[in-house]
Amino acid sequence: MAFDIEQTDELLSTTKAVRRRLDFERHVPDDLLLRCIDLAEQAPSGGDIASRRWLVIRDPETKSKLAELYRAAGGSDIIKRAEDRRGTGHPKEGVVESAAHLAENLERVPVIVIPTIWGVHDGSGKPGLFDSVIQSAWSFCLALRARGLGTAWTTLHLGKAKEIAELLGIPEGVTQVVMLPVAWTIGTDFKPAARRPASEIVWFDSWGYTKQNLGAEPVQGTNQGNSLLEGMPGVSVEVDIAASPERVWEFASDINIALQFSKEFQGAEWIDADGPKVGATFIGRNERADVNRKWQTTSWVVACESPKVFAWNVNDRDDPSAQWRFELEKIPVGTRLRQSLVIGPRLSATGTAMVENPDQAAKLLSGRQDMHRGNMTLTIHGIKHLAEAVG
């Protein structure tokens, strides 16, 4: 059987948390829910053991009590946070408003579905419990979406799991996994969420090894060096920093501070006196006696958006031999700092060596990536140390 790939991709990319567009008035039939659960039960199970159990809650009084517990578990805090952020332009204002809407109206949802599983996690960190139920619950969400219904994946209620178990008669030895408020959606025109592209979050063969040109595949009989370089290989490293993006930006955007921790960097100077901005250029240099290697390069700033992105291209602005980038993402604990490198498209010294020595190309590339990963790790952890320092 051939699947319609376009429709399948649409289903997978637009099944998302629905809160403000849940229809509280339209009835959801039992047979429709059971069909979706039947489909969800086709998901793989650890040991092929049928341990999942599903609760479908319609009773208005029970839903009201569930909603009260949900708000006690943290829903009321979300409602308060939404009120505080309303109209401020906070980047998470819309998400919090949406979560608050659900917290305020949970009892109005036609049906609440709670997937559970026989078993209690032993805290060992080993799989064997949740890996037998989460995929099934998500299949349920996909089945709903395909039929014009929606839900929101929420685990906030687990803060009151004991009280909810007492309310619903869930026996000891059974674990609640997620709460899914189910309703027909108001409209079906959902769009994919903004996410990082796969090329930025997928590592090839080793942690942090990236490939920008995902369409490039090794071709039999071609020069292995050229083949590997066509994939636009690179490296990416990340660290979480307990400091604001503005604080981290002070160091990430200062080339002499940010890069001082790398063993491949000795110093830099701006050719443009007024410092970092798109189009500005700087000279970087280093001299390593241990490998009898000395270099000097000119770089062009190609992105400079405080406090989010600082990037530069090496040797040529439009046809660089290397593309470097700092990205700062605000997270609950502060800032996630990411440094990434793309090798090419212009041939560097490493690229030239790969082309001239095709039998050694993979080893040469891996060695260079390892070296960069080590230096980049030193860099981001050095910035972390500076940004988290008091005073």
C-alpha positions as CSV (number, residue, x, y, z in Angstrom):
1,M,0.0,0.0,0.0
2,A,1.4,3.4,-1.0
3,F,0.8,6.2,1.4
4,D,0.2,9.8,0.4
5,I,3.5,11.2,1.6
6,E,2.3,14.8,1.4
7,Q,-0.8,14.1,3.6
8,T,1.3,12.0,6.0
9,D,3.9,14.8,6.4
10,E,1.0,17.3,6.9
11,L,-0.4,15.2,9.7
12,L,3.0,14.7,11.4
13,S,4.0,18.4,11.1
14,T,0.7,20.0,12.2
15,T,-0.3,17.7,15.1
16,K,0.4,20.2,17.9
17,A,-0.9,21.3,21.3
18,V,-4.5,22.7,20.8
19,R,-5.9,24.7,23.7
20,R,-7.6,27.9,22.6
21,R,-9.2,26.2,19.5
22,L,-10.9,23.4,21.4
23,D,-14.7,23.3,20.8
24,F,-16.2,23.0,24.3
25,E,-19.8,22.5,22.9
26,R,-19.5,19.8,20.3
27,H,-20.0,16.2,21.5
28,V,-17.2,13.6,20.9
29,P,-18.6,10.1,20.4
30,D,-17.3,7.1,22.3
31,D,-16.9,5.0,19.2
32,L,-14.6,7.7,17.7
33,L,-12.5,7.7,20.8
34,L,-12.3,4.0,20.9
35,R,-11.2,3.8,17.3
36,C,-8.4,6.2,18.0
37,I,-7.4,4.2,21.0
38,D,-7.5,1.0,19.0
39,L,-5.1,2.6,16.5
40,A,-2.9,3.9,19.4
41,E,-2.7,0.4,20.8
42,Q,-0.9,-0.7,17.6
43,A,2.2,1.1,18.9
44,P,5.1,-1.1,20.0
45,S,5.3,-2.3,23.6
46,G,8.3,-3.4,25.6
47,G,8.3,-7.2,25.7
48,D,5.1,-7.1,23.7
49,I,3.2,-6.8,27.0
50,A,-0.2,-5.1,26.8
51,S,0.1,-3.0,30.0
52,R,-1.6,0.2,28.9
53,R,-4.9,1.3,30.3
54,W,-6.9,4.3,29.2
55,L,-9.3,6.4,31.3
56,V,-12.0,8.4,29.5
57,I,-13.6,11.0,31.7
58,R,-16.9,12.6,30.7
59,D,-18.8,13.1,34.0
60,P,-19.1,16.8,34.6
61,E,-18.6,16.6,38.4
62,T,-15.4,14.4,37.9
63,K,-14.1,16.8,35.3
64,S,-14.7,19.7,37.7
65,K,-12.7,18.0,40.4
66,L,-9.9,17.1,38.0
67,A,-9.8,20.8,36.9
68,E,-9.5,21.9,40.5
69,L,-6.6,19.5,41.1
70,Y,-5.0,20.6,37.8
71,R,-5.1,24.2,38.9
72,A,-3.8,23.3,42.4
73,A,-0.9,21.4,40.7
74,G,0.2,24.6,39.0
75,G,-2.6,25.7,36.7
76,S,-3.4,28.7,38.9
77,D,0.2,29.8,38.7
78,I,0.0,29.7,34.9
79,I,-3.1,31.8,35.0
80,K,-1.4,34.3,37.2
81,R,1.7,34.3,35.0
82,A,-0.5,35.0,31.9
83,E,-2.1,37.9,33.6
84,D,1.3,39.4,34.5
85,R,2.7,39.0,31.0
86,R,-0.4,40.1,29.1
87,G,0.4,43.0,26.8
88,T,4.1,43.1,27.7
89,G,5.4,41.6,24.4
90,H,7.2,38.8,26.3
91,P,8.3,36.1,23.8
92,K,6.4,33.4,25.6
93,E,3.3,35.6,26.2
94,G,1.2,33.6,23.6
95,V,2.2,30.2,24.9
96,V,1.4,31.2,28.5
97,E,-2.0,32.7,27.4
98,S,-2.8,29.4,25.7
99,A,-1.8,27.3,28.7
100,A,-3.8,29.6,31.0
101,H,-6.9,29.3,28.8
102,L,-6.8,25.5,29.2
103,A,-6.2,25.8,33.0
104,E,-9.2,28.1,33.3
105,N,-11.5,25.9,31.1
106,L,-10.4,22.3,31.6
107,E,-13.8,21.2,33.0
108,R,-15.5,22.5,29.9
109,V,-13.6,20.1,27.6
110,P,-16.0,17.3,26.3
111,V,-13.6,14.5,27.2
112,I,-10.5,14.1,29.2
113,V,-8.3,11.0,28.4
114,I,-5.6,9.8,30.7
115,P,-3.3,7.0,29.4
116,T,-1.8,4.9,32.2
117,I,0.4,1.8,32.4
118,W,0.7,-1.0,34.9
119,G,4.1,-0.5,36.6
120,V,5.9,2.0,38.7
121,H,9.2,3.4,37.6
122,D,12.0,2.4,39.9
123,G,14.0,5.5,39.5
124,S,16.9,3.6,38.0
125,G,16.9,5.6,34.8
126,K,16.4,2.4,32.8
127,P,13.6,2.2,30.2
128,G,10.9,-0.4,30.3
129,L,7.9,1.6,31.5
130,F,7.4,4.9,29.8
131,D,8.9,3.6,26.5
132,S,5.8,1.3,26.4
133,V,3.2,4.0,26.6
134,I,4.4,7.4,25.3
135,Q,4.5,6.3,21.7
136,S,1.0,5.0,22.0
137,A,-0.3,8.2,23.5
138,W,1.2,10.1,20.7
139,S,-0.3,7.8,18.1
140,F,-3.7,8.6,19.8
141,C,-3.0,12.4,19.2
142,L,-2.2,11.7,15.6
143,A,-5.4,9.7,15.1
144,L,-7.4,12.5,16.7
145,R,-5.8,15.1,14.4
146,A,-6.5,13.0,11.3
147,R,-10.2,13.1,12.2
148,G,-10.6,16.8,13.0
149,L,-10.1,16.6,16.8
150,G,-7.3,18.0,18.9
151,T,-5.7,17.8,22.3
152,A,-2.9,19.2,24.4
153,W,-0.2,17.1,25.9
154,T,0.0,18.0,29.6
155,T,1.7,16.5,32.6
156,L,1.0,19.3,35.0
157,H,-1.6,17.1,36.8
158,L,1.1,14.7,37.9
159,G,1.9,17.1,40.8
160,K,-1.4,15.8,42.2
161,A,-1.2,12.2,40.9
162,K,-2.0,10.7,44.3
163,E,-5.2,12.8,44.7
164,I,-6.2,12.1,41.0
165,A,-5.7,8.3,41.6
166,E,-8.0,8.5,44.6
167,L,-10.6,10.5,42.6
168,L,-10.5,8.1,39.7
169,G,-10.0,4.8,41.6
170,I,-6.6,4.2,39.9
171,P,-5.0,1.3,41.9
172,E,-1.6,1.2,43.3
173,G,1.0,-0.1,40.9
174,V,-0.4,1.9,37.9
175,T,1.3,5.0,36.6
176,Q,-0.4,8.0,35.1
177,V,1.5,9.3,32.1
178,V,-0.2,12.2,30.5
179,M,-3.6,14.1,30.5
180,L,-5.2,14.7,27.1
181,P,-8.2,17.1,27.0
182,V,-10.0,16.0,23.8
183,A,-12.4,18.1,21.6
184,W,-13.2,18.9,18.0
185,T,-11.0,21.7,16.8
186,I,-12.3,25.1,15.7
187,G,-11.0,24.9,12.2
188,T,-8.3,22.5,11.0
189,D,-5.8,24.9,9.4
190,F,-2.9,24.3,11.8
191,K,0.6,25.1,10.7
192,P,4.0,23.6,11.6
193,A,5.7,25.0,14.6
194,A,9.0,26.9,14.3
195,R,11.7,24.4,15.0
196,R,15.4,24.1,14.3
197,P,16.1,22.3,11.0
198,A,17.4,18.8,11.2
199,S,20.8,19.9,9.8
200,E,21.4,21.8,13.1
201,I,20.4,19.1,15.6
202,V,21.5,15.9,14.0
203,W,25.0,14.5,14.6
204,F,26.6,12.1,12.2
205,D,28.7,9.3,13.6
206,S,29.9,11.2,16.7
207,W,28.4,13.8,19.0
208,G,28.6,17.3,17.5
209,Y,29.5,16.3,14.0
210,T,27.1,18.0,11.6
211,K,26.4,18.0,7.9
212,Q,24.7,21.0,6.3
213,N,24.1,19.5,2.8
214,L,21.9,16.6,3.7
215,G,21.4,15.7,0.0
216,A,25.1,15.0,-0.6
217,E,25.8,11.3,-0.5
218,P,29.1,9.4,-1.2
219,V,29.3,8.4,-4.9
220,Q,31.1,5.2,-5.9
221,G,34.3,5.9,-7.8
222,T,34.5,9.6,-6.9
223,N,37.2,11.3,-4.9
224,Q,36.3,10.6,-1.3
225,G,37.7,14.0,-0.2
226,N,35.4,15.9,-2.6
227,S,32.5,13.6,-1.6
228,L,32.8,14.3,2.1
229,L,33.3,18.1,1.6
230,E,30.1,18.3,-0.5
231,G,28.2,17.4,2.6
232,M,29.3,20.7,4.2
233,P,30.6,19.0,7.3
234,G,30.9,20.8,10.6
235,V,30.8,20.8,14.4
236,S,28.4,22.0,17.0
237,V,28.7,22.4,20.8
238,E,26.3,23.7,23.4
239,V,26.3,24.6,27.1
240,D,23.6,26.0,29.5
241,I,24.7,29.1,31.3
242,A,23.0,30.5,34.5
243,A,23.0,34.1,33.1
244,S,20.8,36.2,30.9
245,P,21.3,36.3,27.1
246,E,22.4,39.9,27.5
247,R,25.1,39.0,29.9
248,V,26.4,36.1,27.7
249,W,26.3,38.3,24.6
250,E,28.9,40.6,26.2
251,F,31.4,37.8,25.9
252,A,30.2,35.9,22.8
253,S,30.3,39.0,20.7
254,D,33.8,40.1,21.8
255,I,36.1,38.1,19.6
256,N,39.2,38.5,21.8
257,I,37.3,37.4,24.9
258,A,35.2,34.7,23.3
259,L,38.0,33.0,21.4
260,Q,40.8,33.3,23.9
261,F,40.1,29.9,25.4
262,S,40.7,28.1,22.1
263,K,44.1,26.6,21.5
264,E,43.8,27.6,17.8
265,F,43.5,31.3,18.6
266,Q,46.1,33.8,19.7
267,G,44.4,37.2,19.1
268,A,42.3,39.3,16.8
269,E,41.9,42.9,15.8
270,W,39.0,44.7,14.2
271,I,39.8,46.3,10.9
272,D,36.6,48.4,11.5
273,A,37.2,50.6,14.5
274,D,33.5,50.6,15.7
275,G,33.5,46.9,16.4
276,P,31.0,44.1,15.6
277,K,28.3,44.7,13.1
278,V,27.2,43.1,9.9
279,G,29.9,43.7,7.2
280,A,32.6,44.5,9.7
281,T,35.9,42.6,9.3
282,F,38.6,41.4,11.7
283,I,42.0,39.7,11.4
284,G,42.5,36.5,13.5
285,R,45.9,34.9,14.1
286,N,47.7,32.1,15.9
287,E,51.1,30.5,16.2
288,R,51.5,27.0,17.5
289,A,55.1,25.9,18.1
290,D,54.0,22.4,19.1
291,V,52.9,21.7,15.5
292,N,55.0,24.3,13.8
293,R,51.9,26.0,12.5
294,K,51.2,29.6,12.1
295,W,48.1,31.2,10.5
296,Q,46.4,34.5,9.9
297,T,42.9,35.0,8.4
298,T,40.5,37.7,7.6
299,S,36.8,37.3,8.6
300,W,33.6,39.0,7.7
301,V,30.7,39.4,10.2
302,V,27.6,38.1,8.4
303,A,25.1,38.1,11.4
304,C,25.0,40.3,14.4
305,E,21.7,40.4,16.3
306,S,22.0,41.2,20.0
307,P,21.5,39.1,22.1
308,K,20.8,36.2,19.7
309,V,23.3,35.6,16.9
310,F,26.9,36.5,16.1
311,A,28.4,34.9,13.0
312,W,31.4,35.4,10.7
313,N,32.8,33.8,7.5
314,V,36.5,33.2,7.1
315,N,38.7,34.1,4.1
316,D,35.8,35.3,1.9
317,R,32.5,36.7,2.8
318,D,30.5,35.0,0.0
319,D,32.7,31.9,-0.6
320,P,34.2,31.1,2.9
321,S,36.5,28.3,3.9
322,A,34.7,28.2,7.2
323,Q,31.5,29.6,8.7
324,W,31.4,30.3,12.5
325,R,28.4,31.1,14.5
326,F,27.3,31.8,18.1
327,E,23.6,31.4,18.9
328,L,22.0,32.4,22.3
329,E,18.7,30.9,23.3
330,K,16.8,32.0,26.4
331,I,15.9,29.1,28.5
332,P,14.3,28.8,32.0
333,V,17.7,28.5,33.7
334,G,19.3,31.3,31.8
335,T,20.9,30.9,28.3
336,R,21.8,28.0,26.1
337,L,24.9,29.0,24.1
338,R,25.7,27.2,20.9
339,Q,28.8,27.5,18.8
340,S,28.8,25.9,15.4
341,L,31.2,25.6,12.5
342,V,30.6,24.7,8.9
343,I,33.7,23.7,6.8
344,G,33.6,25.2,3.3
345,P,32.4,25.6,0.7
346,R,35.7,27.0,-0.3
347,L,38.6,24.6,0.2
348,S,40.6,25.2,3.4
349,A,44.0,23.6,4.1
350,T,42.2,20.6,5.5
351,G,39.9,20.4,2.5
352,T,42.9,20.5,0.1
353,A,44.6,17.7,2.0
354,M,41.4,15.6,1.8
355,V,41.2,16.1,-1.9
356,E,44.9,15.3,-2.5
357,N,44.7,12.3,-0.2
358,P,41.3,10.6,-0.8
359,D,42.2,7.4,1.0
360,Q,42.9,9.4,4.1
361,A,40.0,11.9,3.7
362,A,37.7,10.5,6.3
363,K,40.5,10.3,8.9
364,L,41.7,13.9,8.1
365,L,38.2,15.2,8.4
366,S,37.4,13.4,11.6
367,G,40.7,14.6,13.2
368,R,39.9,18.2,12.2
369,Q,36.4,17.9,13.6
370,D,37.7,16.4,16.9
371,M,40.2,19.3,17.2
372,H,37.6,21.9,16.6
373,R,35.1,20.3,19.0
374,G,37.7,20.3,21.7
375,N,38.6,24.0,21.2
376,M,34.9,25.0,20.8
377,T,34.1,23.2,24.0
378,L,36.9,25.2,25.8
379,T,35.4,28.4,24.3
380,I,31.8,27.9,25.4
381,H,32.8,26.7,28.9
382,G,35.1,29.7,29.2
383,I,32.3,32.0,28.3
384,K,30.1,30.2,30.8
385,H,32.7,30.8,33.5
386,L,32.9,34.5,32.7
387,A,29.1,35.0,32.4
388,E,28.4,33.2,35.7
389,A,31.1,35.0,37.7
390,V,29.8,37.3,40.3
391,G,30.9,40.9,40.1
